Amino acid sequence: MAVQQNKKSKSKKGMRRSHDRVAIPTIVYCACGEPTVPHRACPSCGTYKGRQVVAQPNE
């Protein structure tokens, strides 16, 4: 089992952890105005790149 030889400083610990944060999700807005995730069909209107790809239930 690996055991450290010297104590890591707060600075070095922070430098190591600098990439461990949670990424902020990217949001784009559909033509209908709803926020969606990029490269996915819009959950509210079912369009992707200007085409209707998901059939919406008739209301």
Jmol script that loads the backbone (N, CA, C; Angstrom):
load data "model"
ATOM      1  N   MET A   1       0.843  -1.174   0.000  1.00  0.00           N
ATOM      2  CA  MET A   1       0.000   0.000   0.000  1.00  0.00           C
ATOM      3  C   MET A   1       0.891   1.240   0.000  1.00  0.00           C
ATOM      4  N   ALA A   2       0.543   2.232  -0.807  1.00  0.00           N
ATOM      5  CA  ALA A   2       1.363   3.435  -0.924  1.00  0.00           C
ATOM      6  C   ALA A   2       1.155   4.347   0.277  1.00  0.00           C
ATOM      7  N   VAL A   3       2.265   4.845   0.812  1.00  0.00           N
ATOM      8  CA  VAL A   3       2.233   5.771   1.943  1.00  0.00           C
ATOM      9  C   VAL A   3       3.061   6.987   1.558  1.00  0.00           C
ATOM     10  N   GLN A   4       2.480   8.179   1.744  1.00  0.00           N
ATOM     11  CA  GLN A   4       3.207   9.389   1.360  1.00  0.00           C
ATOM     12  C   GLN A   4       4.405   9.618   2.261  1.00  0.00           C
ATOM     13  N   GLN A   5       5.451  10.218   1.706  1.00  0.00           N
ATOM     14  CA  GLN A   5       6.672  10.473   2.456  1.00  0.00           C
ATOM     15  C   GLN A   5       6.628  11.817   3.175  1.00  0.00           C
ATOM     16  N   ASN A   6       5.961  12.815   2.549  1.00  0.00           N
ATOM     17  CA  ASN A   6       5.871  14.143   3.133  1.00  0.00           C
ATOM     18  C   ASN A   6       4.436  14.643   3.032  1.00  0.00           C
ATOM     19  N   LYS A   7       4.055  15.514   3.961  1.00  0.00           N
ATOM     20  CA  LYS A   7       2.710  16.075   3.955  1.00  0.00           C
ATOM     21  C   LYS A   7       2.537  17.006   2.757  1.00  0.00           C
ATOM     22  N   LYS A   8       1.400  16.878   2.073  1.00  0.00           N
ATOM     23  CA  LYS A   8       1.078  17.775   0.966  1.00  0.00           C
ATOM     24  C   LYS A   8       0.492  19.062   1.537  1.00  0.00           C
ATOM     25  N   SER A   9       0.925  20.193   1.026  1.00  0.00           N
ATOM     26  CA  SER A   9       0.437  21.478   1.519  1.00  0.00           C
ATOM     27  C   SER A   9      -0.986  21.727   1.028  1.00  0.00           C
ATOM     28  N   LYS A  10      -1.648  22.701   1.644  1.00  0.00           N
ATOM     29  CA  LYS A  10      -3.007  23.066   1.233  1.00  0.00           C
ATOM     30  C   LYS A  10      -3.020  23.529  -0.220  1.00  0.00           C
ATOM     31  N   SER A  11      -1.955  24.207  -0.624  1.00  0.00           N
ATOM     32  CA  SER A  11      -1.857  24.691  -1.993  1.00  0.00           C
ATOM     33  C   SER A  11      -1.775  23.533  -2.987  1.00  0.00           C
ATOM     34  N   LYS A  12      -0.906  22.576  -2.712  1.00  0.00           N
ATOM     35  CA  LYS A  12      -0.760  21.429  -3.620  1.00  0.00           C
ATOM     36  C   LYS A  12      -2.044  20.598  -3.653  1.00  0.00           C
ATOM     37  N   LYS A  13      -2.705  20.461  -2.511  1.00  0.00           N
ATOM     38  CA  LYS A  13      -3.966  19.727  -2.452  1.00  0.00           C
ATOM     39  C   LYS A  13      -5.017  20.431  -3.312  1.00  0.00           C
ATOM     40  N   GLY A  14      -5.060  21.763  -3.224  1.00  0.00           N
ATOM     41  CA  GLY A  14      -6.003  22.538  -4.025  1.00  0.00           C
ATOM     42  C   GLY A  14      -5.709  22.444  -5.512  1.00  0.00           C
ATOM     43  N   MET A  15      -4.413  22.445  -5.872  1.00  0.00           N
ATOM     44  CA  MET A  15      -4.030  22.318  -7.278  1.00  0.00           C
ATOM     45  C   MET A  15      -4.455  20.969  -7.839  1.00  0.00           C
ATOM     46  N   ARG A  16      -4.305  19.925  -7.031  1.00  0.00           N
ATOM     47  CA  ARG A  16      -4.697  18.595  -7.474  1.00  0.00           C
ATOM     48  C   ARG A  16      -6.213  18.503  -7.661  1.00  0.00           C
ATOM     49  N   ARG A  17      -6.959  19.161  -6.780  1.00  0.00           N
ATOM     50  CA  ARG A  17      -8.419  19.085  -6.819  1.00  0.00           C
ATOM     51  C   ARG A  17      -9.052  20.087  -7.773  1.00  0.00           C
ATOM     52  N   SER A  18      -8.263  20.895  -8.454  1.00  0.00           N
ATOM     53  CA  SER A  18      -8.816  21.968  -9.284  1.00  0.00           C
ATOM     54  C   SER A  18      -9.664  21.446 -10.439  1.00  0.00           C
ATOM     55  N   HIS A  19      -9.462  20.205 -10.863  1.00  0.00           N
ATOM     56  CA  HIS A  19     -10.221  19.647 -11.978  1.00  0.00           C
ATOM     57  C   HIS A  19     -11.348  18.742 -11.518  1.00  0.00           C
ATOM     58  N   ASP A  20     -11.575  18.644 -10.218  1.00  0.00           N
ATOM     59  CA  ASP A  20     -12.590  17.725  -9.697  1.00  0.00           C
ATOM     60  C   ASP A  20     -13.977  18.335  -9.604  1.00  0.00           C
ATOM     61  N   ARG A  21     -14.155  19.560 -10.015  1.00  0.00           N
ATOM     62  CA  ARG A  21     -15.448  20.225  -9.880  1.00  0.00           C
ATOM     63  C   ARG A  21     -16.467  19.641 -10.865  1.00  0.00           C
ATOM     64  N   VAL A  22     -17.725  19.876 -10.586  1.00  0.00           N
ATOM     65  CA  VAL A  22     -18.806  19.414 -11.453  1.00  0.00           C
ATOM     66  C   VAL A  22     -18.974  20.427 -12.582  1.00  0.00           C
ATOM     67  N   ALA A  23     -19.049  19.939 -13.803  1.00  0.00           N
ATOM     68  CA  ALA A  23     -19.188  20.824 -14.953  1.00  0.00           C
ATOM     69  C   ALA A  23     -20.594  21.420 -15.017  1.00  0.00           C
ATOM     70  N   ILE A  24     -20.681  22.687 -15.402  1.00  0.00           N
ATOM     71  CA  ILE A  24     -21.973  23.346 -15.561  1.00  0.00           C
ATOM     72  C   ILE A  24     -22.579  22.859 -16.879  1.00  0.00           C
ATOM     73  N   PRO A  25     -23.822  22.359 -16.856  1.00  0.00           N
ATOM     74  CA  PRO A  25     -24.406  21.847 -18.094  1.00  0.00           C
ATOM     75  C   PRO A  25     -24.640  22.960 -19.114  1.00  0.00           C
ATOM     76  N   THR A  26     -24.359  22.663 -20.379  1.00  0.00           N
ATOM     77  CA  THR A  26     -24.575  23.620 -21.451  1.00  0.00           C
ATOM     78  C   THR A  26     -26.049  23.616 -21.830  1.00  0.00           C
ATOM     79  N   ILE A  27     -26.594  24.805 -22.028  1.00  0.00           N
ATOM     80  CA  ILE A  27     -28.012  24.918 -22.370  1.00  0.00           C
ATOM     81  C   ILE A  27     -28.137  25.739 -23.642  1.00  0.00           C
ATOM     82  N   VAL A  28     -28.912  25.256 -24.587  1.00  0.00           N
ATOM     83  CA  VAL A  28     -29.245  26.002 -25.795  1.00  0.00           C
ATOM     84  C   VAL A  28     -30.762  26.157 -25.827  1.00  0.00           C
ATOM     85  N   TYR A  29     -31.230  27.122 -26.582  1.00  0.00           N
ATOM     86  CA  TYR A  29     -32.666  27.376 -26.654  1.00  0.00           C
ATOM     87  C   TYR A  29     -33.208  26.934 -27.997  1.00  0.00           C
ATOM     88  N   CYS A  30     -34.270  26.161 -27.951  1.00  0.00           N
ATOM     89  CA  CYS A  30     -34.932  25.638 -29.147  1.00  0.00           C
ATOM     90  C   CYS A  30     -35.669  26.776 -29.848  1.00  0.00           C
ATOM     91  N   ALA A  31     -36.111  26.519 -31.082  1.00  0.00           N
ATOM     92  CA  ALA A  31     -36.892  27.509 -31.815  1.00  0.00           C
ATOM     93  C   ALA A  31     -38.206  27.816 -31.102  1.00  0.00           C
ATOM     94  N   CYS A  32     -38.718  26.865 -30.310  1.00  0.00           N
ATOM     95  CA  CYS A  32     -39.955  27.090 -29.558  1.00  0.00           C
ATOM     96  C   CYS A  32     -39.704  27.915 -28.304  1.00  0.00           C
ATOM     97  N   GLY A  33     -38.421  28.136 -27.952  1.00  0.00           N
ATOM     98  CA  GLY A  33     -38.076  28.968 -26.815  1.00  0.00           C
ATOM     99  C   GLY A  33     -37.726  28.207 -25.548  1.00  0.00           C
ATOM    100  N   GLU A  34     -37.866  26.891 -25.585  1.00  0.00           N
ATOM    101  CA  GLU A  34     -37.570  26.089 -24.393  1.00  0.00           C
ATOM    102  C   GLU A  34     -36.087  25.769 -24.306  1.00  0.00           C
ATOM    103  N   PRO A  35     -35.501  25.770 -23.098  1.00  0.00           N
ATOM    104  CA  PRO A  35     -34.097  25.373 -22.948  1.00  0.00           C
ATOM    105  C   PRO A  35     -33.940  23.868 -23.129  1.00  0.00           C
ATOM    106  N   THR A  36     -32.908  23.454 -23.864  1.00  0.00           N
ATOM    107  CA  THR A  36     -32.653  22.042 -24.111  1.00  0.00           C
ATOM    108  C   THR A  36     -31.162  21.758 -24.007  1.00  0.00           C
ATOM    109  N   VAL A  37     -30.811  20.492 -23.993  1.00  0.00           N
ATOM    110  CA  VAL A  37     -29.421  20.062 -23.986  1.00  0.00           C
ATOM    111  C   VAL A  37     -28.948  19.990 -25.439  1.00  0.00           C
ATOM    112  N   PRO A  38     -27.724  20.413 -25.749  1.00  0.00           N
ATOM    113  CA  PRO A  38     -27.249  20.376 -27.135  1.00  0.00           C
ATOM    114  C   PRO A  38     -27.230  18.958 -27.712  1.00  0.00           C
ATOM    115  N   HIS A  39     -27.457  18.855 -28.998  1.00  0.00           N
ATOM    116  CA  HIS A  39     -27.418  17.603 -29.759  1.00  0.00           C
ATOM    117  C   HIS A  39     -28.478  16.608 -29.296  1.00  0.00           C
ATOM    118  N   ARG A  40     -29.602  17.106 -28.796  1.00  0.00           N
ATOM    119  CA  ARG A  40     -30.724  16.257 -28.384  1.00  0.00           C
ATOM    120  C   ARG A  40     -31.998  16.875 -28.939  1.00  0.00           C
ATOM    121  N   ALA A  41     -33.016  16.045 -29.130  1.00  0.00           N
ATOM    122  CA  ALA A  41     -34.322  16.550 -29.559  1.00  0.00           C
ATOM    123  C   ALA A  41     -34.940  17.342 -28.421  1.00  0.00           C
ATOM    124  N   CYS A  42     -35.687  18.374 -28.755  1.00  0.00           N
ATOM    125  CA  CYS A  42     -36.346  19.214 -27.750  1.00  0.00           C
ATOM    126  C   CYS A  42     -37.429  18.393 -27.055  1.00  0.00           C
ATOM    127  N   PRO A  43     -37.437  18.331 -25.720  1.00  0.00           N
ATOM    128  CA  PRO A  43     -38.442  17.528 -25.027  1.00  0.00           C
ATOM    129  C   PRO A  43     -39.846  18.114 -25.111  1.00  0.00           C
ATOM    130  N   SER A  44     -39.972  19.423 -25.369  1.00  0.00           N
ATOM    131  CA  SER A  44     -41.307  20.019 -25.391  1.00  0.00           C
ATOM    132  C   SER A  44     -41.954  19.964 -26.770  1.00  0.00           C
ATOM    133  N   CYS A  45     -41.175  20.223 -27.844  1.00  0.00           N
ATOM    134  CA  CYS A  45     -41.793  20.229 -29.184  1.00  0.00           C
ATOM    135  C   CYS A  45     -41.339  19.059 -30.058  1.00  0.00           C
ATOM    136  N   GLY A  46     -40.253  18.365 -29.707  1.00  0.00           N
ATOM    137  CA  GLY A  46     -39.819  17.190 -30.453  1.00  0.00           C
ATOM    138  C   GLY A  46     -39.048  17.477 -31.721  1.00  0.00           C
ATOM    139  N   THR A  47     -38.485  18.684 -31.866  1.00  0.00           N
ATOM    140  CA  THR A  47     -37.729  19.005 -33.075  1.00  0.00           C
ATOM    141  C   THR A  47     -36.231  18.924 -32.807  1.00  0.00           C
ATOM    142  N   TYR A  48     -35.478  18.662 -33.880  1.00  0.00           N
ATOM    143  CA  TYR A  48     -34.021  18.653 -33.819  1.00  0.00           C
ATOM    144  C   TYR A  48     -33.506  19.152 -35.160  1.00  0.00           C
ATOM    145  N   LYS A  49     -32.681  20.196 -35.128  1.00  0.00           N
ATOM    146  CA  LYS A  49     -32.137  20.838 -36.335  1.00  0.00           C
ATOM    147  C   LYS A  49     -33.239  21.239 -37.309  1.00  0.00           C
ATOM    148  N   GLY A  50     -34.336  21.761 -36.785  1.00  0.00           N
ATOM    149  CA  GLY A  50     -35.419  22.258 -37.621  1.00  0.00           C
ATOM    150  C   GLY A  50     -36.357  21.203 -38.158  1.00  0.00           C
ATOM    151  N   ARG A  51     -36.142  19.922 -37.828  1.00  0.00           N
ATOM    152  CA  ARG A  51     -37.010  18.841 -38.304  1.00  0.00           C
ATOM    153  C   ARG A  51     -37.775  18.247 -37.140  1.00  0.00           C
ATOM    154  N   GLN A  52     -38.981  17.775 -37.403  1.00  0.00           N
ATOM    155  CA  GLN A  52     -39.784  17.094 -36.393  1.00  0.00           C
ATOM    156  C   GLN A  52     -39.308  15.640 -36.336  1.00  0.00           C
ATOM    157  N   VAL A  53     -38.682  15.245 -35.215  1.00  0.00           N
ATOM    158  CA  VAL A  53     -38.131  13.901 -35.119  1.00  0.00           C
ATOM    159  C   VAL A  53     -38.872  13.035 -34.104  1.00  0.00           C
ATOM    160  N   VAL A  54     -39.587  13.664 -33.177  1.00  0.00           N
ATOM    161  CA  VAL A  54     -40.352  12.911 -32.178  1.00  0.00           C
ATOM    162  C   VAL A  54     -41.810  13.284 -32.334  1.00  0.00           C
ATOM    163  N   ALA A  55     -42.652  12.274 -32.507  1.00  0.00           N
ATOM    164  CA  ALA A  55     -44.089  12.552 -32.663  1.00  0.00           C
ATOM    165  C   ALA A  55     -44.663  13.008 -31.330  1.00  0.00           C
ATOM    166  N   GLN A  56     -45.393  14.114 -31.356  1.00  0.00           N
ATOM    167  CA  GLN A  56     -46.027  14.634 -30.163  1.00  0.00           C
ATOM    168  C   GLN A  56     -47.448  14.109 -30.066  1.00  0.00           C
ATOM    169  N   PRO A  57     -47.904  13.739 -28.865  1.00  0.00           N
ATOM    170  CA  PRO A  57     -49.294  13.258 -28.725  1.00  0.00           C
ATOM    171  C   PRO A  57     -50.283  14.393 -29.004  1.00  0.00           C
ATOM    172  N   ASN A  58     -51.356  14.077 -29.685  1.00  0.00           N
ATOM    173  CA  ASN A  58     -52.380  15.077 -29.989  1.00  0.00           C
ATOM    174  C   ASN A  58     -53.155  15.414 -28.731  1.00  0.00           C
ATOM    175  N   GLU A  59     -53.306  16.694 -28.492  1.00  0.00           N
ATOM    176  CA  GLU A  59     -54.045  17.119 -27.295  1.00  0.00           C
ATOM    177  C   GLU A  59     -55.305  17.808 -27.671  1.00  0.00           C
TER     178      GLU A  59
END
end "model"
wireframe off; spacefill off
backbone 0.3
color backbone group
